[in-house]
Amino acid sequence: MIRNTPIRNCWCRVCCRCDEQDKPEAFGKKKMNMIKVEDVAKSFVLHNQGSAVIPVMHSASLTVSAGECVALVGASGAGKSTLMRMIYGNYTTQAGQIMVGDVDLASAPPRDVLALRRETLGYVSQFLRVVPRVPTIDVVSEPLRAVGVDAEQADARARDLLMMLNIPERLWSLSPTTFSGGEQQRVNIARGFAYDYPAMLLDEPTASLDATNRAVVLELIERAKARGATIIGIFHDEAARAQVCDREVDVNLFTPERAA
Amino acid sequence: MTPLLQVEGLSKFYGQRVGCADVSFDLYPGEVMGIVGESGSGKSTLLNCMAGHLPPDTGQVLFNTRTDGMRDTVTMSEPERRMLGRTDWAFVHQHARDGLRMNVSAGGNVGERLMAVGARHYGDIRDQAIDWLGRVEIAADRIDDRPRQFSGGMQQRLQIARNLVTGPRLVFMDEPTGGLDVSVQARLLDLLRGLVREMGLSAIIVTHDLAVVRLLADRLMVMKDGHVVETGLTDQVLDDPQHAYSQLLVSSVLQV
């Protein structure tokens, strides 16, 4: 059991970083409504293109509790990724509230958002973005080292994940910038699942993966759910969605034209 | 947690012209803040005012010193400020020759800062210098060479070693990767990121390269004509810029 630094906002069952005694109680308290999106609105203002205002979201509401996996569905351009990015704090929110644990992403200062991303909220995007020259193994273990796990344990976890996701061992010491698209995505997934985040956002985690690796990713999602993680995902792969998601939220309902 | 640095209402005017106007922010330990903006937007003026190289016209720069807690570095005495400059602060110049002694060996450059804080044992100083040259990937057998025999990228890395050897808590960087070719730049970024994480450094990085801040900075401040037009999380400002100028800046980046 590693407990170098106490971690705030950690209510997971197995992350082995919380105090054993605190776990069930703290977890029970926060079990409901891990992610709560309330009456959220957003529009993009393009100042350099005639100040065009593009409303993209309107009265979006969504609640996801611990251990639940919710799929965002809707036509391309309906705002699935936008909503997800707003939950991650990557996009600003104009109105409403986005609570993840006890942090409101719509109004939190950068420092709190950074802490939330480090300790509570994980995000697996479709694209890998890394510093050139950093070896794959370090890319994957970085989220663990960021929360104070010692290098050896972090590396061991990274190795397990890379092995699971069928990245050949001879590539581990190389930078993933030169890898194929599918390999980069798997490295990204390994990185996203390295630390046991209490809440996770998954943007098409199974896209462009072969059947074997797709099964591995679904297995990782199942395991995360089993340890009580809250998951919001975008899956174009309907079979995958049916397998891991408990319910679907139609983002079309939040698109301004339709709602109006 | 108390902030490491608190800047309040900092302004600097060059006659009628605005250098930087009414800048305020807090920087916490371990945070890296980027300042971006086009040439002449006041970002270097702001950095120099914060680092004590230029006297600001108004405002406070409060630094959480090890011994006395929060102190205003603008009004503190010159010897105190210089002491801070050799111990808790470091300044990485855009041109390595502004931050190095070009006629002194690489080891001497690193050792000088150690001697400035009281190190006197020659063997220890040399050992530390070798250790730091290794950390910035300069071979130990170059320790007695002068910086002018180094390449641009090596000079920049030597400057970083010289600055970080005394274990500062706050590093000011002015275009640390400017003028270096991309492969050297990538190496330097990797090095800086590692050092920031290992040493728990706070840093303020001025640059016009948005890719550099995306990789290094947690937070971002966008400046135009001496004013701060937007602040926020780095990825939020770059992916969803709100101000017209930030949008222009982000959309003007050429895609590779």
Chai-1 contact restraints between the chains, C-beta under 6 A:
chainA,res_idxA,chainB,res_idxB,connection_type,confidence,min_distance_angstrom,max_distance_angstrom,comment,restraint_id
A,H47,B,A244,contact,1.0,0.0,6.0,A-B,restraint_1
A,H47,B,Q247,contact,1.0,0.0,6.0,A-B,restraint_2
A,N48,B,Q247,contact,1.0,0.0,6.0,A-B,restraint_3
A,N48,B,L248,contact,1.0,0.0,6.0,A-B,restraint_4
A,N90,B,D235,contact,1.0,0.0,6.0,A-B,restraint_5
A,N90,B,Q236,contact,1.0,0.0,6.0,A-B,restraint_6
A,N90,B,D239,contact,1.0,0.0,6.0,A-B,restraint_7
A,Y91,B,D240,contact,1.0,0.0,6.0,A-B,restraint_8
A,T92,B,D240,contact,1.0,0.0,6.0,A-B,restraint_9
A,P110,B,R219,contact,1.0,0.0,6.0,A-B,restraint_10
A,P110,B,L233,contact,1.0,0.0,6.0,A-B,restraint_11
A,R111,B,Y28,contact,1.0,0.0,6.0,A-B,restraint_12
A,V113,B,L233,contact,1.0,0.0,6.0,A-B,restraint_13
A,L114,B,D218,contact,1.0,0.0,6.0,A-B,restraint_14
A,V131,B,L189,contact,1.0,0.0,6.0,A-B,restraint_15
A,V131,B,D190,contact,1.0,0.0,6.0,A-B,restraint_16
A,V131,B,L215,contact,1.0,0.0,6.0,A-B,restraint_17
A,P132,B,A186,contact,1.0,0.0,6.0,A-B,restraint_18
A,R133,B,A186,contact,1.0,0.0,6.0,A-B,restraint_19
A,R133,B,D190,contact,1.0,0.0,6.0,A-B,restraint_20
A,V134,B,D190,contact,1.0,0.0,6.0,A-B,restraint_21
